[in-house]
Amino acid sequence: MKSLSPIVDCGVHYIDVMCQMTRSKPVQVSAIGARLSDEIPEGNYNYGQLQIRFEDGSVGWYEAGWGPMISETAFFVKDVIGPKGSLSIVAKEAGGKGKSDSIEAHTKTESLRFHKAALDREDNFVEEDTWIDLKDEPNHQELCNREQQYFLNAIKLDWDLSLHAEDAVNSLRIAFACDESVRTGQIVKLN
């Protein structure tokens, strides 16, 4: 907590997911942060909330915080909203009481709620929300195993990982822009 903000440490992963989901260019970010504990050095913060605007009109937002003052539900609010609807990660169990310190909980998705925005002539939704339950989702260790196996295969089979590397660097660049927005209080435009 002395050297890195929750927006950079945690947010970078969800920023990466947002970019993968939209496959649209992020054009600007806005973020806020708060220092909610004397344990956090002056000038740093342990709570942050960010918004990313994408070229296609999509908006992603993410909230992250560290410390005993963070609510039991706030640690697991993850949504992406676009012109045709929204997708929410809804971890009913992993997002529950007492789970905010659990590594297992932070790697669970459990279910996705896909909301489609299309309306009929009477302004009723054309389609009901779709739930995608991920009951066969791997645990934290299995995720690590799969990542290591993928990397080993990439080495053995000489796979081109340049897109993955570009995505990782881009997500970190966006997280740093969000951190800049917190520190300056300004919207940061991305190029």
One Martini backbone bead per residue (centre of mass of N, CA, C, O) as a GRO file, in nm:
protein
  191
    1MET     BB    1   0.051   0.067  -0.007
    2LYS     BB    2   0.318   0.250  -0.046
    3SER     BB    3   0.356   0.205  -0.390
    4LEU     BB    4   0.046   0.119  -0.459
    5SER     BB    5  -0.249   0.111  -0.614
    6PRO     BB    6  -0.553  -0.041  -0.668
    7ILE     BB    7  -0.578   0.047  -0.966
    8VAL     BB    8  -0.313  -0.088  -1.051
    9ASP     BB    9  -0.303  -0.367  -0.913
   10CYS     BB   10  -0.612  -0.451  -0.988
   11GLY     BB   11  -0.722  -0.291  -1.241
   12VAL     BB   12  -0.546  -0.402  -1.474
   13HIS     BB   13  -0.710  -0.667  -1.513
   14TYR     BB   14  -0.991  -0.530  -1.584
   15ILE     BB   15  -0.893  -0.360  -1.814
   16ASP     BB   16  -0.814  -0.598  -1.989
   17VAL     BB   17  -1.100  -0.714  -2.011
   18MET     BB   18  -1.234  -0.469  -2.139
   19CYS     BB   19  -1.056  -0.467  -2.394
   20GLN     BB   20  -1.134  -0.754  -2.485
   21MET     BB   21  -1.442  -0.709  -2.506
   22THR     BB   22  -1.444  -0.452  -2.702
   23ARG     BB   23  -1.213  -0.395  -2.908
   24SER     BB   24  -1.156  -0.096  -2.819
   25LYS     BB   25  -1.053   0.219  -2.800
   26PRO     BB   26  -0.921   0.400  -2.560
   27VAL     BB   27  -0.976   0.763  -2.486
   28GLN     BB   28  -1.065   0.780  -2.168
   29VAL     BB   29  -1.010   0.889  -1.823
   30SER     BB   30  -1.158   0.847  -1.490
   31ALA     BB   31  -1.070   0.927  -1.142
   32ILE     BB   32  -1.087   0.819  -0.799
   33GLY     BB   33  -0.963   0.892  -0.460
   34ALA     BB   34  -0.881   0.759  -0.122
   35ARG     BB   35  -0.769   0.832   0.206
   36LEU     BB   36  -0.872   0.597   0.478
   37SER     BB   37  -0.575   0.591   0.616
   38ASP     BB   38  -0.289   0.633   0.817
   39GLU     BB   39  -0.129   0.388   0.678
   40ILE     BB   40  -0.130   0.582   0.446
   41PRO     BB   41   0.049   0.767   0.268
   42GLU     BB   42   0.091   1.056   0.170
   43GLY     BB   43  -0.052   1.070  -0.163
   44ASN     BB   44  -0.214   0.822  -0.115
   45TYR     BB   45  -0.436   0.532  -0.184
   46ASN     BB   46  -0.714   0.278  -0.093
   47TYR     BB   47  -0.925   0.412  -0.297
   48GLY     BB   48  -1.093   0.332  -0.618
   49GLN     BB   49  -1.236   0.486  -0.921
   50LEU     BB   50  -1.317   0.394  -1.263
   51GLN     BB   51  -1.324   0.526  -1.605
   52ILE     BB   52  -1.390   0.410  -1.943
   53ARG     BB   53  -1.362   0.535  -2.270
   54PHE     BB   54  -1.471   0.428  -2.580
   55GLU     BB   55  -1.490   0.463  -2.920
   56ASP     BB   56  -1.780   0.289  -2.933
   57GLY     BB   57  -1.919   0.392  -2.633
   58SER     BB   58  -1.805   0.244  -2.423
   59VAL     BB   59  -1.814   0.158  -2.063
   60GLY     BB   60  -1.585   0.132  -1.796
   61TRP     BB   61  -1.587   0.000  -1.455
   62TYR     BB   62  -1.401   0.039  -1.137
   63GLU     BB   63  -1.352  -0.102  -0.802
   64ALA     BB   64  -1.108  -0.030  -0.535
   65GLY     BB   65  -0.994  -0.173  -0.210
   66TRP     BB   66  -0.818  -0.120   0.104
   67GLY     BB   67  -0.943  -0.243   0.399
   68PRO     BB   68  -1.171  -0.238   0.673
   69MET     BB   69  -1.372  -0.012   0.528
   70ILE     BB   70  -1.455  -0.204   0.320
   71SER     BB   71  -1.699  -0.338   0.178
   72GLU     BB   72  -1.837  -0.653   0.107
   73THR     BB   73  -1.929  -0.547  -0.198
   74ALA     BB   74  -1.719  -0.344  -0.330
   75PHE     BB   75  -1.493  -0.558  -0.419
   76PHE     BB   76  -1.738  -0.674  -0.645
   77VAL     BB   77  -1.743  -0.443  -0.891
   78LYS     BB   78  -1.829  -0.546  -1.236
   79ASP     BB   79  -1.850  -0.348  -1.540
   80VAL     BB   80  -1.991  -0.336  -1.878
   81ILE     BB   81  -2.086  -0.064  -2.100
   82GLY     BB   82  -2.296  -0.045  -2.389
   83PRO     BB   83  -2.504   0.027  -2.656
   84LYS     BB   84  -2.626  -0.294  -2.634
   85GLY     BB   85  -2.526  -0.312  -2.322
   86SER     BB   86  -2.437  -0.548  -2.055
   87LEU     BB   87  -2.174  -0.666  -1.825
   88SER     BB   88  -2.174  -0.878  -1.534
   89ILE     BB   89  -2.007  -0.964  -1.252
   90VAL     BB   90  -2.155  -1.238  -1.049
   91ALA     BB   91  -2.046  -1.318  -0.726
   92LYS     BB   92  -2.231  -1.466  -0.499
   93GLU     BB   93  -2.004  -1.598  -0.320
   94ALA     BB   94  -1.726  -1.443  -0.363
   95GLY     BB   95  -1.892  -1.159  -0.292
   96GLY     BB   96  -1.921  -1.221  -0.001
   97LYS     BB   97  -1.899  -1.260   0.313
   98GLY     BB   98  -1.554  -1.270   0.393
   99LYS     BB   99  -1.404  -1.254   0.079
  100SER     BB  100  -1.200  -1.003   0.038
  101ASP     BB  101  -0.924  -1.188   0.127
  102SER     BB  102  -0.967  -1.392  -0.109
  103ILE     BB  103  -0.813  -1.531  -0.370
  104GLU     BB  104  -1.035  -1.714  -0.474
  105ALA     BB  105  -1.251  -1.487  -0.500
  106HIS     BB  106  -1.078  -1.305  -0.708
  107THR     BB  107  -1.092  -1.559  -0.935
  108LYS     BB  108  -1.398  -1.532  -0.957
  109THR     BB  109  -1.709  -1.531  -1.139
  110GLU     BB  110  -1.955  -1.759  -1.180
  111SER     BB  111  -2.119  -1.503  -1.324
  112LEU     BB  112  -2.304  -1.372  -1.604
  113ARG     BB  113  -2.467  -1.063  -1.696
  114PHE     BB  114  -2.668  -1.023  -1.985
  115HIS     BB  115  -2.761  -0.707  -2.121
  116LYS     BB  116  -3.011  -0.604  -2.341
  117ALA     BB  117  -3.122  -0.289  -2.499
  118ALA     BB  118  -3.351  -0.373  -2.665
  119LEU     BB  119  -3.651  -0.226  -2.797
  120ASP     BB  120  -3.969  -0.184  -2.836
  121ARG     BB  121  -4.247   0.014  -2.907
  122GLU     BB  122  -4.311  -0.004  -2.572
  123ASP     BB  123  -4.034  -0.015  -2.411
  124ASN     BB  124  -3.951  -0.312  -2.417
  125PHE     BB  125  -3.775  -0.571  -2.376
  126VAL     BB  126  -3.683  -0.813  -2.602
  127GLU     BB  127  -3.481  -0.930  -2.384
  128GLU     BB  128  -3.369  -1.113  -2.151
  129ASP     BB  129  -3.160  -1.182  -1.932
  130THR     BB  130  -2.844  -1.339  -1.931
  131TRP     BB  131  -2.712  -1.634  -1.785
  132ILE     BB  132  -2.370  -1.723  -1.702
  133ASP     BB  133  -2.261  -2.019  -1.578
  134LEU     BB  134  -1.942  -2.114  -1.399
  135LYS     BB  135  -1.909  -2.419  -1.265
  136ASP     BB  136  -1.613  -2.505  -1.413
  137GLU     BB  137  -1.431  -2.328  -1.263
  138PRO     BB  138  -1.129  -2.253  -1.174
  139ASN     BB  139  -0.899  -2.230  -0.956
  140HIS     BB  140  -0.623  -2.064  -0.875
  141GLN     BB  141  -0.420  -2.294  -0.932
  142GLU     BB  142  -0.534  -2.374  -1.211
  143LEU     BB  143  -0.477  -2.106  -1.343
  144CYS     BB  144  -0.173  -2.121  -1.307
  145ASN     BB  145  -0.133  -2.383  -1.460
  146ARG     BB  146  -0.247  -2.281  -1.733
  147GLU     BB  147  -0.046  -2.053  -1.774
  148GLN     BB  148   0.209  -2.231  -1.772
  149GLN     BB  149   0.124  -2.415  -2.007
  150TYR     BB  150   0.095  -2.195  -2.219
  151PHE     BB  151   0.387  -2.093  -2.202
  152LEU     BB  152   0.522  -2.361  -2.271
  153ASN     BB  153   0.387  -2.391  -2.548
  154ALA     BB  154   0.502  -2.130  -2.665
  155ILE     BB  155   0.791  -2.226  -2.656
  156LYS     BB  156   0.774  -2.504  -2.804
  157LEU     BB  157   0.578  -2.371  -3.056
  158ASP     BB  158   0.636  -2.071  -3.124
  159TRP     BB  159   0.452  -1.856  -3.025
  160ASP     BB  160   0.279  -1.556  -3.070
  161LEU     BB  161   0.283  -1.298  -2.796
  162SER     BB  162   0.247  -0.995  -2.878
  163LEU     BB  163  -0.051  -0.934  -2.810
  164HIS     BB  164  -0.028  -0.991  -2.508
  165ALA     BB  165   0.189  -0.779  -2.451
  166GLU     BB  166   0.030  -0.536  -2.554
  167ASP     BB  167  -0.209  -0.565  -2.362
  168ALA     BB  168  -0.049  -0.536  -2.097
  169VAL     BB  169   0.073  -0.256  -2.154
  170ASN     BB  170  -0.194  -0.111  -2.207
  171SER     BB  171  -0.324  -0.162  -1.928
  172LEU     BB  172  -0.103  -0.015  -1.769
  173ARG     BB  173  -0.132   0.259  -1.907
  174ILE     BB  174  -0.427   0.300  -1.814
  175ALA     BB  175  -0.377   0.276  -1.509
  176PHE     BB  176  -0.185   0.520  -1.496
  177ALA     BB  177  -0.397   0.723  -1.600
  178CYS     BB  178  -0.588   0.682  -1.360
  179ASP     BB  179  -0.385   0.769  -1.145
  180GLU     BB  180  -0.352   1.053  -1.260
  181SER     BB  181  -0.648   1.137  -1.220
  182VAL     BB  182  -0.646   1.122  -0.918
  183ARG     BB  183  -0.400   1.325  -0.867
  184THR     BB  184  -0.535   1.571  -1.059
  185GLY     BB  185  -0.858   1.566  -1.128
  186GLN     BB  186  -0.841   1.462  -1.428
  187ILE     BB  187  -0.891   1.404  -1.741
  188VAL     BB  188  -0.759   1.140  -1.948
  189LYS     BB  189  -0.615   1.128  -2.250
  190LEU     BB  190  -0.588   0.900  -2.515
  191ASN     BB  191  -0.359   0.777  -2.796
   0.00000   0.00000   0.00000
